[in-house]
Amino acid sequence: MKRVAAVDCGTNSIRLLVADIDPSTGELHELDRRMRIVRLGQGVDRTGRLAPEALERTFEACREYEAVIKDLGATSVRFAATSASRDAENRADFVRGVVDILGVAPEVISGDQEAEFSFAGATRELAAGVGGGAERPSIEGGGGRRVGHVEPPYLVVDLGGGSTEFVVGDTHVQAARSVDIGCVRMTERHLVVDGQVTDPPTPAQIAAMEADITAALDLAERTVPLTRARTLVGLAGSVTTVAAIALGLKEYDSTAIHHSRIPLAQVREVTTRLLTSTHAERAAIPVLHPGRVDVIAAGAFVLLKIMERTGAQEVVVSEHDILDGLAYAAAEQSEEPRKES
């Protein structure tokens, strides 16, 4: 077994996984998994730059993660930076800060690379039949069911803050595309007026958001056959939060959420609820992280439009995603010394 650490820094959140991995079998034993909402992509769509306060929030989380990595003794670290840092003019400031704290350079990965890592993390268990088990009713009368047998090919959708990655494959990626729709980008582009999120959004705002999503799906479909997969697998915070709400959870429970199957009708029901609620009403939802209150309605709407476009009648929700793909990659690479901070 090899002890590795993986950090995924996206537009809205930064996450850490420390795990023991057997590279020969793909067995992964999780030691620590955590997430912080840092909103690195704050204003990037408008200004093209990472805001100083967003950088400092991110560096603060990196300092916390460095302590965890050091304490657990990970021997290999991979750090991937996604949509926000790809778009920013001053990404060199971000790279320099990460190196100073963690001792490794962030890999500012392309959308296609992001899709590859996400696909590996999301499907390795499904392909191996791990964690399927018997179907079971969801908690406290909520919707969904536990995943049983699922069939490839898979369409993996990684719905992030600034971008969404689409990747189709069975054991390997066959086609992938990243498009600029995500919960933060859609919120800032369509649901903010005079610096404030409209609560709830107007029909005109929702229509504009839908037109933007439709155009992005048209673009994705030039590369990825969106309707050919047998199983839709949904990743990242917007998807897992929608699942938690649909399941009727009283608190966020990744074990209950991982490999749950949420029907289209329930995704539509949750989305309608979020799009018609105020900030206070969304904040009162017990499973909703405070950092997602302003952006979850847009994220749910993106998921709904994807399901309608692909014809998927349910989404298999995975808590394992790009972070797990990065961890597998870290276990397979030769060890490189980190600079001690």
N, C-alpha and C positions, 0 to 999 in steps of 0.2 A: 504493500500500500504506500502511496505517496501523498504527503500532506501538502495541499496547495491552497492558494487564496485567489479569488477572482473578484474584481470590482467592476461594476457596470455603472457608468455615469451618463445618465440621460438628460433630457430637457427638464424634467420635473423632479426626478429622484436620483439618489446615488445609493447603490446597494453593495453589500459585501457577502461573500460566501467563503467560508473556510471548511474544507472537507478532506477526508481521506479517500483516495481513489485508487482502484486497481486498474491500471491502464489495459491489462490483457482482457479483463472481463467487462469493464465499464461499471463495475460496482462502485457506488458513491455513498459514503457515510458522512452525513452532514454534521459538522461540529458547531458551526455558528452561521446564522443567516440573519441579516438585519438590513433595515432600510431607513433612510432619512430623506424627507422632502426638503430639497434645497433650492428648487426653481432656478437652476442654472440658466435656463433659456429665457428668463425674464426679459421681455422687450427685444429679444434678438430678431424676431420677425420684422419689427419696426425699425430698429437702429442698426442692425448688423453687427452689434458688439455685445460682449458679455459685460453686464453691469458690475461695478466694483463690489456692491453688497452681495450680489449673487456669487461672485468668486469667493468672497470671504466665507459665506455659508458653506460652500462646497469644501473649502480648505479646512474648515472646522470639522466637518464630517470625516475628511481624510485623516486628520490627526487622531480622531477617535478610532478609525479603522486600523491605523498603523499600530496603535497600542494592542488591539485585538490580535492582529497578525503576528506581532512579536511575541505576545503571551502564549499563543497556541503553537508557535514554532513552524509556521508554513515555510517550506523551502523553495517554493516557486510561486510567483505572483504574476497575474495578467490583469491589466487595467485597460478597459475599453471605454472610449468616449464616443458618444453617438451624435445625434442630430444637432444639438445646440452648438457644440464645439466645431462641428464641420462647417457651420454657417458663419461663424464669428470672425471678424477681421483681427481681433486681438487674441486669438487662440494661443499664441505664444506665451502670453501671461498665464494662461491656464496650465499649459504644459510645464512651464518652469515651476509653478507652485506645487504641482503634483510630484515632480521629481524631487524637489526639496523636502517634501514631507514623507513620501512613501519609498523613495529611492528607485523607482521604476518610471520610465516614460510612458505616458498614456498613449495607447494606440488609437489615433483618431480614425476609426474604421469607416469604410464606405458602407452604403446601404446594403450592397450585396454581401459584404462580409458580415454585417449585422444579421442578415437573414440566415446565413450559413450557421453561425453560432446559435441563433435562436432555434433553428430547426433541429440541430443536434441535441440541444438541451431539452426540447419539448418532446421529441419522438423516441429517444433512446429507450425509455422505459416501455412505451407503448409497443414498439417493435419487438421488445424482448418479452412482452406479456407481464411486465412487473407492475404490481399495484392495481391490477384490474379488479380482481375479486368478483363477488356477486353483486348484482344490482341491489340497491336498497333504497327505501324511501328517504327523502331528505329530512332535515331536522325540523321538529316542531311544525309540521304541516306545510313547510315551504315547498318550493318547486324543485325540479331537478331529480337526478338519480345518479348513482355511482357508476362510473364507466365499467362496462364488461368488455366483451370482444369488440374491437374496432378494426376497420379494414383500411389498408392503404389503397391508393395514394392519399397522403395527408395534405391539406392546405393549412399551413401554419400562418397565423396572423398575429404579429407582434405590434400591438396598438400602444404606441408610446406617447410622449408629450408633444414632440415636434414632428415625428414622422411615423408611418406605419409600414412594416415590412410584410410582404406577401411571399411565401415560398411553398412550392409544390414539390413533393417527392415521395419516395417509399423508404428505402434504406439510405438513399442519397438524394441530394438536391437535384431536381430536374430543371427548375426555372425559379427565378427570384426577381423581385422588384421592390424598391423603396419609393414611397411617394410622400409628399409633404402634407399629410393630414394626421393630426394628433390632438389630444385633449387640450393641451395648452395653446397650440397654434390656432385651432378652431375657435377657442374661447377668445383669445386676443384679437383675432381677425374679424370675428362676427358678433360676439356677445358683449363687447366692452364699448361703453359710450362715456366719453369724458372721464376716462380712467376708472370707471366703475362697471362691474359686471351687472348686466340687466337681470333683475330677479322678479318674476321669471322672464325669459326671453320672449320677444314679440314674434308673431307669425312671420313677419317679414325677415327677421333675423334668422329664424329657423330655416326659411326657404333659401336664404342666401347661403347658409351653411350647407344645406343639402345640395345645392348646385355645385359648390366647391368640392364636396365629397364625390359627387357623381363624376365630375371631370377627372378627379384623381383616380377613381376606379377605372374609368375609360383608359387612362394612361397605364395603369397597372396591367390591365387585360391585354395590352399589346405584347406583353412579355410572358405573363403568367395566365394559364388557362383557369380562370376562377371557378368555373362550373364543373370541372372534370373530377375533382377529388371526391372520395367517398366519406372522408372525415374532416370536419373543420375543427382545428385546435386553436384556441384563443389564449393569448399570453398578455402579461403585464397588468399594471394596477387598475386600469379602467375595467378590464374584463373580469379580474378577480373580485373587484368591488361590486360590479353588477351581479356576479354569481352569489356573493355573500348576502346581498339584499334579497335576491330571488330565493335563496335557501332559508330565509327568515332567521339568520343567525343573530344572536344577541350580542356577540362579540366576534371579532375577526378570528377565524380558526382555519389556518392553512391546511390542516389535515382534512377537514370537512370539504374544503373548496377544491383541493387537488383532485383532478380526474372526475369532478362532478360533470353532469351533462345537463345543460340548461336549454329548455325548448325555446324556439323562436317566439312563441306567444308570451312567454315570461320576460324575455329580453325586451319585447315591445312594451309590456306592462310597466316594467321598471323604468324604461326610458321615458315613457309618458309621465310617470310620477315625478321624475327628476326635472323634466323640462317645464313642468307646471308648478314647481315648488319655489319657495323663497330661500334665500341664504339660510335663514334661521331654521326652516323646515328641513333642509338638507343636513345642516349641522347637527340636528337632533337624531339623525339616523345613527344607531350605535356602532355600526361597522365601518362608518365612513371616516377615514383619516382626515384631520383638520386641513391638511395640505391639499386635499382633493375636493374640498367643498365647492370651490369656484369653478372647477374644470370637469367634474364628473358628468354633468349633463351632456356636455359636448362629447366626452369620451363614450358614453352610452349610446349616443346618437350615431357616432361613427360605427360602432359595433353593429347596431341595428341595420344600418344601410348596407354594411358588408354582408350580413346574413341574407338580407332581401336580394341583393345582387347575385350572390352565389347560389341561392336556392337552398341553403342549409336549413334544415328543420330543427337543428340543435347545435350547440357549440360545446365541445369537450374542453373544459377549463384546466389549464396546467399552471401550477406554481413553479414549475421548472422551465427555464427559458434561456435567454442569452447568458445569464449568469452561470448556469450549469454547463452550457456549451463552452464557455470560457474556462471553467474549471477542468473539463475534460481535455481541452487544448493545453492547459498549463501542465497537466499530468503527463502529457505525451511529449512535451518539449524537453530539451536538455536544460539542466539547471544553469541559471546565470546569477551571479552574485548581485544582491541588492546593495545599494549605497545606504549605509546606516544613517538615519536621520539624527 
